[in-house]
Amino acid sequence: MLPEPQNETFNQFYKAARFNDVLDVKTTLLLHLATAMSVACYP
């Protein structure tokens, strides 16, 4: 797991990417995949 400061930063970014009114669905999905892979999680 990530240390608490990095975990909180990741969670803030993830929520901002997930709950947005700016990006289209495809771009949002690609961000989800990229963030999951950046912390070695398989989507």
N, CA, C and O atoms as a Maestro MAE file, in Angstrom:
{
 s_m_m2io_version
 :::
 2.0.0
}

f_m_ct {
 s_m_title
 :::
 protein
 m_atom[172] {
  # First column is atom index #
  i_m_mmod_type
  r_m_x_coord
  r_m_y_coord
  r_m_z_coord
  i_m_residue_number
  s_m_chain_name
  s_m_pdb_residue_name
  s_m_pdb_atom_name
  i_m_atomic_number
  :::
  1 25 0.834 -1.186 0.000 1 A "MET " " N  " 7
  2 3 0.000 0.000 0.000 1 A "MET " " CA " 6
  3 2 0.871 1.240 0.000 1 A "MET " " C  " 6
  4 15 2.059 1.209 0.320 1 A "MET " " O  " 8
  5 25 0.235 2.313 -0.368 2 A "LEU " " N  " 7
  6 3 0.921 3.597 -0.385 2 A "LEU " " CA " 6
  7 2 0.970 4.198 1.013 2 A "LEU " " C  " 6
  8 15 0.092 3.940 1.837 2 A "LEU " " O  " 8
  9 25 1.998 5.001 1.278 3 A "PRO " " N  " 7
  10 3 1.976 5.774 2.520 3 A "PRO " " CA " 6
  11 2 0.779 6.725 2.515 3 A "PRO " " C  " 6
  12 15 0.274 7.083 1.451 3 A "PRO " " O  " 8
  13 25 0.339 7.122 3.668 4 A "GLU " " N  " 7
  14 3 -0.896 7.918 3.799 4 A "GLU " " CA " 6
  15 2 -0.911 9.193 2.939 4 A "GLU " " C  " 6
  16 15 -1.922 9.450 2.285 4 A "GLU " " O  " 8
  17 25 0.157 10.001 2.906 5 A "PRO " " N  " 7
  18 3 0.088 11.217 2.066 5 A "PRO " " CA " 6
  19 2 -0.125 10.901 0.579 5 A "PRO " " C  " 6
  20 15 -0.927 11.560 -0.084 5 A "PRO " " O  " 8
  21 25 0.588 9.894 0.052 6 A "GLN " " N  " 7
  22 3 0.406 9.536 -1.354 6 A "GLN " " CA " 6
  23 2 -0.955 8.908 -1.595 6 A "GLN " " C  " 6
  24 15 -1.560 9.125 -2.644 6 A "GLN " " O  " 8
  25 25 -1.437 8.140 -0.646 7 A "ASN " " N  " 7
  26 3 -2.752 7.527 -0.782 7 A "ASN " " CA " 6
  27 2 -3.839 8.599 -0.852 7 A "ASN " " C  " 6
  28 15 -4.748 8.507 -1.676 7 A "ASN " " O  " 8
  29 25 -3.748 9.598 -0.004 8 A "GLU " " N  " 7
  30 3 -4.737 10.686 -0.004 8 A "GLU " " CA " 6
  31 2 -4.684 11.461 -1.319 8 A "GLU " " C  " 6
  32 15 -5.725 11.805 -1.878 8 A "GLU " " O  " 8
  33 25 -3.477 11.738 -1.814 9 A "THR " " N  " 7
  34 3 -3.326 12.444 -3.086 9 A "THR " " CA " 6
  35 2 -3.912 11.627 -4.227 9 A "THR " " C  " 6
  36 15 -4.607 12.165 -5.089 9 A "THR " " O  " 8
  37 25 -3.633 10.334 -4.231 10 A "PHE " " N  " 7
  38 3 -4.185 9.457 -5.262 10 A "PHE " " CA " 6
  39 2 -5.709 9.454 -5.213 10 A "PHE " " C  " 6
  40 15 -6.367 9.555 -6.249 10 A "PHE " " O  " 8
  41 25 -6.271 9.338 -4.011 11 A "ASN " " N  " 7
  42 3 -7.725 9.317 -3.872 11 A "ASN " " CA " 6
  43 2 -8.359 10.618 -4.349 11 A "ASN " " C  " 6
  44 15 -9.420 10.593 -4.972 11 A "ASN " " O  " 8
  45 25 -7.730 11.743 -4.068 12 A "GLN " " N  " 7
  46 3 -8.258 13.023 -4.541 12 A "GLN " " CA " 6
  47 2 -8.248 13.083 -6.062 12 A "GLN " " C  " 6
  48 15 -9.223 13.518 -6.676 12 A "GLN " " O  " 8
  49 25 -7.144 12.644 -6.673 13 A "PHE " " N  " 7
  50 3 -7.067 12.639 -8.125 13 A "PHE " " CA " 6
  51 2 -8.100 11.692 -8.728 13 A "PHE " " C  " 6
  52 15 -8.769 12.032 -9.703 13 A "PHE " " O  " 8
  53 25 -8.224 10.513 -8.148 14 A "TYR " " N  " 7
  54 3 -9.169 9.520 -8.665 14 A "TYR " " CA " 6
  55 2 -10.605 10.048 -8.621 14 A "TYR " " C  " 6
  56 15 -11.359 9.903 -9.583 14 A "TYR " " O  " 8
  57 25 -10.968 10.655 -7.504 15 A "LYS " " N  " 7
  58 3 -12.328 11.198 -7.385 15 A "LYS " " CA " 6
  59 2 -12.556 12.341 -8.362 15 A "LYS " " C  " 6
  60 15 -13.635 12.455 -8.943 15 A "LYS " " O  " 8
  61 25 -11.545 13.190 -8.549 16 A "ALA " " N  " 7
  62 3 -11.672 14.290 -9.504 16 A "ALA " " CA " 6
  63 2 -11.829 13.765 -10.923 16 A "ALA " " C  " 6
  64 15 -12.587 14.325 -11.715 16 A "ALA " " O  " 8
  65 25 -11.115 12.689 -11.245 17 A "ALA " " N  " 7
  66 3 -11.219 12.115 -12.583 17 A "ALA " " CA " 6
  67 2 -12.532 11.367 -12.766 17 A "ALA " " C  " 6
  68 15 -13.108 11.385 -13.853 17 A "ALA " " O  " 8
  69 25 -13.002 10.721 -11.730 18 A "ARG " " N  " 7
  70 3 -14.222 9.913 -11.846 18 A "ARG " " CA " 6
  71 2 -15.485 10.757 -11.898 18 A "ARG " " C  " 6
  72 15 -16.370 10.512 -12.717 18 A "ARG " " O  " 8
  73 25 -15.563 11.735 -11.036 19 A "PHE " " N  " 7
  74 3 -16.771 12.557 -10.938 19 A "PHE " " CA " 6
  75 2 -16.523 13.911 -11.578 19 A "PHE " " C  " 6
  76 15 -16.343 14.909 -10.880 19 A "PHE " " O  " 8
  77 25 -16.514 13.948 -12.904 20 A "ASN " " N  " 7
  78 3 -16.260 15.198 -13.603 20 A "ASN " " CA " 6
  79 2 -17.358 15.448 -14.621 20 A "ASN " " C  " 6
  80 15 -18.055 14.529 -15.051 20 A "ASN " " O  " 8
  81 25 -17.494 16.700 -14.992 21 A "ASP " " N  " 7
  82 3 -18.476 17.093 -16.007 21 A "ASP " " CA " 6
  83 2 -17.783 17.604 -17.262 21 A "ASP " " C  " 6
  84 15 -18.436 18.133 -18.162 21 A "ASP " " O  " 8
  85 25 -16.466 17.450 -17.325 22 A "VAL " " N  " 7
  86 3 -15.694 18.023 -18.419 22 A "VAL " " CA " 6
  87 2 -15.271 16.960 -19.426 22 A "VAL " " C  " 6
  88 15 -15.391 17.160 -20.635 22 A "VAL " " O  " 8
  89 25 -14.777 15.832 -18.926 23 A "LEU " " N  " 7
  90 3 -14.232 14.805 -19.805 23 A "LEU " " CA " 6
  91 2 -15.315 13.865 -20.310 23 A "LEU " " C  " 6
  92 15 -16.300 13.589 -19.625 23 A "LEU " " O  " 8
  93 25 -15.100 13.377 -21.538 24 A "ASP " " N  " 7
  94 3 -16.047 12.396 -22.062 24 A "ASP " " CA " 6
  95 2 -15.801 11.038 -21.409 24 A "ASP " " C  " 6
  96 15 -14.807 10.852 -20.707 24 A "ASP " " O  " 8
  97 25 -16.693 10.110 -21.638 25 A "VAL " " N  " 7
  98 3 -16.644 8.807 -20.970 25 A "VAL " " CA " 6
  99 2 -15.368 8.042 -21.325 25 A "VAL " " C  " 6
  100 15 -14.754 7.436 -20.447 25 A "VAL " " O  " 8
  101 25 -14.962 8.061 -22.588 26 A "LYS " " N  " 7
  102 3 -13.778 7.325 -23.011 26 A "LYS " " CA " 6
  103 2 -12.525 7.859 -22.315 26 A "LYS " " C  " 6
  104 15 -11.703 7.075 -21.841 26 A "LYS " " O  " 8
  105 25 -12.372 9.169 -22.248 27 A "THR " " N  " 7
  106 3 -11.212 9.771 -21.590 27 A "THR " " CA " 6
  107 2 -11.212 9.444 -20.106 27 A "THR " " C  " 6
  108 15 -10.160 9.164 -19.532 27 A "THR " " O  " 8
  109 25 -12.375 9.475 -19.485 28 A "THR " " N  " 7
  110 3 -12.478 9.128 -18.065 28 A "THR " " CA " 6
  111 2 -12.046 7.689 -17.837 28 A "THR " " C  " 6
  112 15 -11.319 7.410 -16.883 28 A "THR " " O  " 8
  113 25 -12.474 6.775 -18.687 29 A "LEU " " N  " 7
  114 3 -12.086 5.376 -18.559 29 A "LEU " " CA " 6
  115 2 -10.576 5.210 -18.709 29 A "LEU " " C  " 6
  116 15 -9.955 4.462 -17.953 29 A "LEU " " O  " 8
  117 25 -9.989 5.899 -19.673 30 A "LEU " " N  " 7
  118 3 -8.543 5.807 -19.858 30 A "LEU " " CA " 6
  119 2 -7.789 6.338 -18.646 30 A "LEU " " C  " 6
  120 15 -6.746 5.793 -18.285 30 A "LEU " " O  " 8
  121 25 -8.294 7.382 -18.016 31 A "LEU " " N  " 7
  122 3 -7.669 7.891 -16.793 31 A "LEU " " CA " 6
  123 2 -7.760 6.872 -15.668 31 A "LEU " " C  " 6
  124 15 -6.814 6.700 -14.900 31 A "LEU " " O  " 8
  125 25 -8.891 6.202 -15.574 32 A "HIS " " N  " 7
  126 3 -9.050 5.159 -14.554 32 A "HIS " " CA " 6
  127 2 -8.021 4.051 -14.752 32 A "HIS " " C  " 6
  128 15 -7.380 3.612 -13.797 32 A "HIS " " O  " 8
  129 25 -7.870 3.608 -15.976 33 A "LEU " " N  " 7
  130 3 -6.906 2.546 -16.258 33 A "LEU " " CA " 6
  131 2 -5.479 3.002 -15.958 33 A "LEU " " C  " 6
  132 15 -4.696 2.254 -15.373 33 A "LEU " " O  " 8
  133 25 -5.145 4.217 -16.357 34 A "ALA " " N  " 7
  134 3 -3.792 4.730 -16.134 34 A "ALA " " CA " 6
  135 2 -3.491 4.887 -14.653 34 A "ALA " " C  " 6
  136 15 -2.387 4.566 -14.213 34 A "ALA " " O  " 8
  137 25 -4.444 5.372 -13.881 35 A "THR " " N  " 7
  138 3 -4.194 5.544 -12.449 35 A "THR " " CA " 6
  139 2 -4.089 4.197 -11.755 35 A "THR " " C  " 6
  140 15 -3.286 4.044 -10.835 35 A "THR " " O  " 8
  141 25 -4.873 3.230 -12.168 36 A "ALA " " N  " 7
  142 3 -4.780 1.905 -11.565 36 A "ALA " " CA " 6
  143 2 -3.423 1.277 -11.883 36 A "ALA " " C  " 6
  144 15 -2.791 0.691 -11.005 36 A "ALA " " O  " 8
  145 25 -2.984 1.393 -13.102 37 A "MET " " N  " 7
  146 3 -1.705 0.800 -13.485 37 A "MET " " CA " 6
  147 2 -0.532 1.539 -12.852 37 A "MET " " C  " 6
  148 15 0.525 0.945 -12.638 37 A "MET " " O  " 8
  149 25 -0.700 2.824 -12.549 38 A "SER " " N  " 7
  150 3 0.406 3.593 -11.962 38 A "SER " " CA " 6
  151 2 0.739 3.124 -10.562 38 A "SER " " C  " 6
  152 15 1.853 3.355 -10.092 38 A "SER " " O  " 8
  153 25 -0.180 2.477 -9.887 39 A "VAL " " N  " 7
  154 3 0.087 1.947 -8.543 39 A "VAL " " CA " 6
  155 2 0.077 0.418 -8.565 39 A "VAL " " C  " 6
  156 15 -0.158 -0.228 -7.544 39 A "VAL " " O  " 8
  157 25 0.334 -0.146 -9.745 40 A "ALA " " N  " 7
  158 3 0.489 -1.587 -9.947 40 A "ALA " " CA " 6
  159 2 -0.760 -2.390 -9.577 40 A "ALA " " C  " 6
  160 15 -0.664 -3.502 -9.059 40 A "ALA " " O  " 8
  161 25 -1.921 -1.818 -9.848 41 A "CYS " " N  " 7
  162 3 -3.188 -2.532 -9.669 41 A "CYS " " CA " 6
  163 2 -3.689 -2.940 -11.051 41 A "CYS " " C  " 6
  164 15 -3.531 -2.203 -12.024 41 A "CYS " " O  " 8
  165 25 -4.282 -4.097 -11.120 42 A "TYR " " N  " 7
  166 3 -4.878 -4.517 -12.376 42 A "TYR " " CA " 6
  167 2 -6.347 -4.120 -12.334 42 A "TYR " " C  " 6
  168 15 -7.056 -4.454 -11.385 42 A "TYR " " O  " 8
  169 25 -6.808 -3.405 -13.368 43 A "PRO " " N  " 7
  170 3 -8.211 -2.948 -13.378 43 A "PRO " " CA " 6
  171 2 -9.199 -4.090 -13.475 43 A "PRO " " C  " 6
  172 15 -10.408 -3.860 -13.493 43 A "PRO " " O  " 8
  :::
 }
 m_bond[171] {
  # First column is bond index #
  i_m_from
  i_m_to
  i_m_order
  :::
  1 1 2 1
  2 2 3 1
  3 3 4 2
  4 3 5 1
  5 5 6 1
  6 6 7 1
  7 7 8 2
  8 7 9 1
  9 9 10 1
  10 10 11 1
  11 11 12 2
  12 11 13 1
  13 13 14 1
  14 14 15 1
  15 15 16 2
  16 15 17 1
  17 17 18 1
  18 18 19 1
  19 19 20 2
  20 19 21 1
  21 21 22 1
  22 22 23 1
  23 23 24 2
  24 23 25 1
  25 25 26 1
  26 26 27 1
  27 27 28 2
  28 27 29 1
  29 29 30 1
  30 30 31 1
  31 31 32 2
  32 31 33 1
  33 33 34 1
  34 34 35 1
  35 35 36 2
  36 35 37 1
  37 37 38 1
  38 38 39 1
  39 39 40 2
  40 39 41 1
  41 41 42 1
  42 42 43 1
  43 43 44 2
  44 43 45 1
  45 45 46 1
  46 46 47 1
  47 47 48 2
  48 47 49 1
  49 49 50 1
  50 50 51 1
  51 51 52 2
  52 51 53 1
  53 53 54 1
  54 54 55 1
  55 55 56 2
  56 55 57 1
  57 57 58 1
  58 58 59 1
  59 59 60 2
  60 59 61 1
  61 61 62 1
  62 62 63 1
  63 63 64 2
  64 63 65 1
  65 65 66 1
  66 66 67 1
  67 67 68 2
  68 67 69 1
  69 69 70 1
  70 70 71 1
  71 71 72 2
  72 71 73 1
  73 73 74 1
  74 74 75 1
  75 75 76 2
  76 75 77 1
  77 77 78 1
  78 78 79 1
  79 79 80 2
  80 79 81 1
  81 81 82 1
  82 82 83 1
  83 83 84 2
  84 83 85 1
  85 85 86 1
  86 86 87 1
  87 87 88 2
  88 87 89 1
  89 89 90 1
  90 90 91 1
  91 91 92 2
  92 91 93 1
  93 93 94 1
  94 94 95 1
  95 95 96 2
  96 95 97 1
  97 97 98 1
  98 98 99 1
  99 99 100 2
  100 99 101 1
  101 101 102 1
  102 102 103 1
  103 103 104 2
  104 103 105 1
  105 105 106 1
  106 106 107 1
  107 107 108 2
  108 107 109 1
  109 109 110 1
  110 110 111 1
  111 111 112 2
  112 111 113 1
  113 113 114 1
  114 114 115 1
  115 115 116 2
  116 115 117 1
  117 117 118 1
  118 118 119 1
  119 119 120 2
  120 119 121 1
  121 121 122 1
  122 122 123 1
  123 123 124 2
  124 123 125 1
  125 125 126 1
  126 126 127 1
  127 127 128 2
  128 127 129 1
  129 129 130 1
  130 130 131 1
  131 131 132 2
  132 131 133 1
  133 133 134 1
  134 134 135 1
  135 135 136 2
  136 135 137 1
  137 137 138 1
  138 138 139 1
  139 139 140 2
  140 139 141 1
  141 141 142 1
  142 142 143 1
  143 143 144 2
  144 143 145 1
  145 145 146 1
  146 146 147 1
  147 147 148 2
  148 147 149 1
  149 149 150 1
  150 150 151 1
  151 151 152 2
  152 151 153 1
  153 153 154 1
  154 154 155 1
  155 155 156 2
  156 155 157 1
  157 157 158 1
  158 158 159 1
  159 159 160 2
  160 159 161 1
  161 161 162 1
  162 162 163 1
  163 163 164 2
  164 163 165 1
  165 165 166 1
  166 166 167 1
  167 167 168 2
  168 167 169 1
  169 169 170 1
  170 170 171 1
  171 171 172 2
  :::
 }
}
